[in-house]
Amino acid sequence: MPESPWNAVLIYFVVALVVASIIAVVPGIFTKKRPTADKLEPYECGVPPTSALLGRFPVRFYLVAMLFVVFDVEAASFYPWAVKLRDLGAFGLLEMVAFIVVLGIGYAYVWKKGGLTWR
């Protein structure tokens, strides 16, 4: 095999693949499956469940969660921009103004539709 700088990467990849396969397969081969009533019961942080689930979560719960993720990720993009502000110059400033305008339009739309009100 010719000497290449990628040989070490290939060896590392093969070793990682073999170790991961062993860790995933060996426990399933050597363990016995003996489910009991306690093992099949839902686990709630050490507290026994007091009642069954009372239906589905309201859609508003998921809407608020998605809005949080979207606006949080969008807000996190301000930090790299601020770090490289001098290098980006006027073009970077205009790009960020466009980004903020689009973000503001989305924020105003969600606010007008009542997505940010908690009932």
ABEGO torsion letter per residue (X at the ends): XBBBAAAAAAAAAAAAAAAAAAAAAAAAAABBBBBBAAAABBBBGGBBBABBBAEBBBAAAAAAAAAAAAAAAAAAAAAAAAAAAAAAEAAAAAAAAAAAAAAAAAAAAAAAAGAABBX
